[in-house]
Amino acid sequence: MTDAVLRTEARLFRREPGAVFWILLFPTLLLVILGSIPSFRRHQDALGGLRAIDAYVPVAVLLGLIVGGLQAMPQALTGYRERGILRRMRTTPVRPGSVLAAQMVVFGLASLASAVLVLVVGRLAFGVRVPGQPAGYALALLLAVLVSLALGSVVSALSRTTKTAGAIGTAVLFPAMFCAGVWLPVRAMPHLLARTVGLTPFGAAAQALDRAAAGHWPGWGHLGVLALWILLLTGAAGRWFRWE
């Protein structure tokens, strides 16, 4: 990957207001809306004494990277292939793989920036505690970003057109959001459901982030689930991805 390709992809990303909003701004906006509800700022026994807003910070952190990995990146990559851009790159010194790598870097950094913004706003606006285990939180977040990009690569590999990429991405998006706890935080799920969700990429990520936020090292089981999904999805993407 060359610096020129990375700079180009970064400029193209900044020119997409939809991607900037949904990845960078929407998770924080959702957190602000939820935090404005008085009941979300009260401590609840069902959440182990936490406030609902505390439980939703890891959810908002995951939301940006889910949208980036499953919606924005697959449509961008599939659009390049559909318009023959990747095929034409084979005749130039810039290899198609450089574009794929640059896309992952751009959307990965955007997801991390979204997570940092959520944490800062949560702390300043609603007094949400900073993660008690920062190293564990950073590791879980990095694995979550990687699994999101790997899953997005699989969506792109399976899609021949941008419409197909959008349809497949949307079909995967809603189960991913449920597992991440968008509608019901994993902490509040029944035990069996929480254990089942913990076997999915974003369910494991949500539980790992939740433990690290509480000051504990993320469970090795959850980190292992994330690592296993990264390996499986990366292998599948490498097997099925076509440049033209």
C-alpha positions in Angstrom: 0.0 0.0 0.0 1.4 3.4 -1.0 0.9 6.7 0.8 -0.7 8.1 -2.4 -3.4 5.4 -2.4 -4.1 5.9 1.3 -4.4 9.6 1.0 -6.7 9.2 -2.0 -8.9 6.8 -0.1 -9.0 9.1 2.9 -10.0 12.1 0.7 -12.8 10.0 -0.9 -14.0 9.0 2.5 -14.2 12.6 3.7 -16.3 13.5 0.6 -18.9 10.9 1.5 -21.2 12.7 4.1 -23.3 9.6 4.6 -20.3 7.5 5.6 -18.9 10.3 7.8 -22.3 10.7 9.6 -23.2 7.0 10.1 -19.7 5.9 11.2 -18.3 8.9 13.0 -21.2 10.9 14.3 -24.3 8.7 14.6 -23.1 6.5 17.5 -22.3 9.5 19.6 -25.6 11.1 18.6 -27.5 8.0 19.7 -25.6 8.0 23.0 -26.6 11.7 23.6 -30.2 10.9 22.8 -30.3 8.0 25.1 -28.5 9.9 27.8 -31.1 12.7 27.6 -33.7 10.2 28.9 -33.9 10.6 32.7 -34.5 6.9 33.3 -31.3 6.0 31.4 -29.3 8.0 34.0 -30.7 6.0 37.0 -28.9 3.1 38.5 -30.7 -0.2 37.8 -30.5 -3.5 39.6 -31.1 -5.4 36.4 -27.8 -4.0 35.1 -25.8 -4.8 38.2 -26.2 -1.3 39.6 -25.1 0.4 36.5 -27.0 3.1 34.7 -28.5 2.2 31.3 -26.3 4.9 29.7 -23.2 3.2 31.2 -24.3 -0.1 29.6 -24.9 1.5 26.2 -21.4 3.0 25.8 -19.8 -0.3 24.6 -22.9 -0.7 22.3 -22.3 2.8 20.8 -18.6 2.0 20.4 -19.4 -1.1 18.4 -22.1 0.6 16.3 -19.7 2.7 14.3 -17.5 -0.1 13.3 -20.4 -2.4 12.5 -21.8 0.2 10.1 -18.4 0.9 8.6 -17.5 -2.8 8.1 -20.8 -4.1 6.9 -22.3 -1.2 4.9 -19.7 1.4 3.8 -16.6 -0.6 3.0 -18.3 -3.5 1.0 -20.2 -1.1 -1.2 -17.0 1.0 -1.9 -15.0 -2.1 -2.8 -17.7 -3.7 -4.8 -18.2 -0.4 -6.6 -14.6 -0.4 -7.6 -14.8 -3.9 -9.0 -18.2 -3.3 -10.7 -16.7 -0.2 -12.5 -13.6 -2.1 -13.6 -11.3 0.0 -11.5 -9.6 -2.9 -9.8 -9.1 -4.7 -13.2 -7.5 -1.6 -14.8 -5.2 -1.2 -11.8 -3.5 -4.5 -12.7 -1.9 -2.7 -15.7 -0.4 0.1 -13.4 2.3 0.0 -10.7 -0.5 0.3 -8.1 -1.8 -3.2 -7.3 -5.5 -3.8 -6.5 -4.4 -5.1 -3.1 -3.2 -1.6 -2.2 -6.7 -0.3 -2.5 -8.1 -3.1 -0.3 -5.5 -2.4 2.3 -6.1 1.4 2.1 -9.9 0.8 2.5 -9.3 -1.3 5.6 -7.0 1.3 7.1 -9.4 4.2 6.4 -12.5 2.5 7.7 -10.6 1.0 10.6 -9.3 4.4 11.7 -12.7 5.9 11.3 -14.2 3.2 13.5 -11.5 3.9 16.2 -12.1 7.6 16.0 -15.9 7.0 16.4 -15.1 4.9 19.5 -12.9 7.6 21.0 -15.6 10.2 20.4 -18.2 8.0 22.1 -16.0 7.5 25.2 -15.1 11.2 25.4 -18.7 12.4 25.1 -19.9 9.7 27.4 -17.4 10.8 30.1 -17.9 14.6 29.7 -21.7 14.7 29.2 -22.9 11.9 31.4 -20.1 11.0 33.7 -19.5 7.6 32.3 -16.4 6.1 33.8 -13.3 5.7 31.6 -12.5 2.0 31.0 -11.1 0.5 34.2 -8.8 -1.8 32.2 -7.6 0.3 29.4 -5.2 -2.2 27.9 -7.8 -4.9 27.8 -10.3 -2.4 26.4 -7.9 -1.4 23.6 -7.2 -5.1 22.8 -10.9 -6.0 22.6 -11.6 -2.9 20.5 -8.8 -3.7 18.1 -10.1 -7.3 17.7 -13.6 -5.9 17.1 -12.4 -3.6 14.4 -10.5 -6.4 12.7 -13.5 -8.8 12.8 -15.8 -6.1 11.4 -13.4 -5.5 8.5 -13.0 -9.2 7.9 -16.8 -9.7 7.8 -17.1 -6.7 5.5 -14.5 -8.3 3.2 -16.6 -11.4 3.0 -19.7 -9.4 2.1 -17.7 -7.7 -0.7 -16.4 -11.1 -1.9 -19.9 -12.4 -2.2 -21.3 -9.4 -3.9 -21.1 -8.8 -7.7 -22.8 -5.4 -7.6 -23.1 -2.5 -5.1 -26.9 -3.2 -4.8 -26.1 -6.8 -3.8 -23.4 -5.6 -1.3 -26.0 -3.2 0.2 -28.6 -6.0 0.5 -26.2 -8.6 2.1 -24.7 -6.0 4.3 -28.1 -4.9 5.6 -29.1 -8.6 6.1 -26.1 -9.1 8.3 -26.3 -5.6 9.9 -29.4 -6.1 12.0 -28.4 -9.5 13.6 -24.9 -7.9 14.3 -26.6 -4.9 16.0 -28.8 -7.2 18.1 -25.8 -9.3 19.2 -23.9 -6.0 20.1 -26.8 -5.1 22.3 -28.3 -2.2 20.4 -31.9 -3.1 21.4 -31.0 -4.9 24.7 -27.6 -4.6 26.3 -25.9 -8.0 26.6 -25.6 -7.5 30.3 -29.4 -7.4 30.6 -30.1 -10.4 28.4 -31.2 -13.7 30.0 -28.2 -16.0 30.8 -28.7 -18.5 28.0 -29.2 -15.8 25.4 -26.2 -13.9 26.6 -24.0 -17.1 26.4 -25.3 -17.8 22.9 -24.8 -14.2 21.7 -21.3 -14.4 23.2 -20.4 -16.9 20.5 -21.0 -14.3 17.8 -18.3 -11.8 16.8 -20.1 -8.7 18.1 -21.7 -10.4 21.1 -18.2 -11.5 22.2 -16.9 -8.0 21.5 -19.7 -6.4 23.6 -19.0 -8.7 26.5 -15.2 -8.2 26.3 -15.6 -4.4 26.2 -18.1 -4.5 29.1 -15.7 -6.4 31.3 -12.8 -4.1 30.4 -15.0 -1.1 31.1 -15.7 -2.5 34.6 -12.0 -2.8 35.3 -11.6 -6.5 34.6 -9.4 -8.2 31.9 -11.7 -9.3 29.1 -12.5 -13.0 29.3 -10.1 -15.1 27.3 -13.0 -17.0 26.0 -14.5 -13.8 24.4 -11.1 -12.8 23.0 -10.7 -16.3 21.6 -14.0 -16.1 19.9 -13.0 -12.9 18.3 -9.7 -14.2 17.2 -11.3 -17.4 15.7 -13.9 -15.3 13.8 -11.1 -13.1 12.4 -9.2 -16.2 11.1 -12.3 -17.8 9.6 -13.7 -14.7 8.0 -10.2 -13.6 6.6 -9.8 -17.1 5.1 -13.2 -17.0 3.6 -12.7 -13.5 2.1 -9.3 -14.6 0.7 -10.8 -17.6 -0.9 -13.9 -16.0 -2.4 -12.7 -12.5 -3.2 -12.4 -11.6 -7.0 -10.7 -8.6 -8.4 -13.0 -8.5 -11.5 
